[in-house]
Amino acid sequence: MRSEAVVLAASKSRAADFAALAKPRLNMLVVMSALAGYLMGTTEGIAPLPLLATLAGTGLVAGGASAFNQLLERDLDGLMRRTRMRPLPDRRLQPVEAAIFGALITITGLLVLAAFANLLAAGVALVTHLSYVVVYTPLKRRSSFGTVIGAIPGALPPVIGWAASRGSLTSEAWTLFGIVFLWQLPHFLAIAWMYREDYGRAGYPMLPVIEPDGHSTARQSLIYATALLPLSLAPTLLGLTGKVYFAGALVLGLWYMYLAFRFVRTRAVRDARTVFFGSIVYLPLVWILMIANKL
């Protein structure tokens, strides 16, 4: 009985390690963004099977991208305090296991999208995966501009959802893309400032590492948050949403700008953390307002 318990515990531990490669909690926002894109793109009734396939496929492809990202960055993850206990740097999983796992869930996700949503959604998901793994991940080691490039695949999930429901990519889809793109940058810059010593230890040329006074980091956070405000109001101007969304997005955008402005004034870790947590609140509320105002 004892040996069976040990085997069961080990199996659960390995399952948890594989799950950690896919970053399910982080990818909840990815899936929620795909849901918002799908619902905003619908012109008729919601088809349950394509919707579920869109969410599952997007989540699997995002999980695969996370697994490959950790595989490629396992050496530097081992140098950073906040990532050194991940399954690969801690050697609880082998690189080949991560590669097989990442490939399997990515391919599964793409097949689910192609079979039960449409080929366009699968194609956008493939571009998302490749731009994250092949472009962003290696660029992150070389340039602080990698943060901006990384925001591109991060902003594509609502486009996957829109493609799955509408079957085409219109200006409205790219407006949703722009909202998530601009939202991400204060979010990422706040993380970079909070963990700048960790990034410096690993040799990542993040903006707070190459410009340690923090002026550029905080200023760019405010610039992106300010640019986000008018773009977040565009869905109403395009006829996707009504006055309730417009008012809510205006209030949320001004609040996000205020958090970034406070970060500019102090460049304190506590205010960077406030921007970070504020960003986590902002995007789900924008999606909820958008979907509720349409439905």
PyMOL commands that set and color helices and strands:
alter all, ss='L'
color gray80, all
select helices_A, chain A and resi 2-22+27-41+48-72+74-77+95-116+119-139+146-154+157-166+171-194+196-202+207-210+215-237+243-266+269-294
alter helices_A, ss='H'
color red, helices_A
deselect
rebuild
show_as cartoon
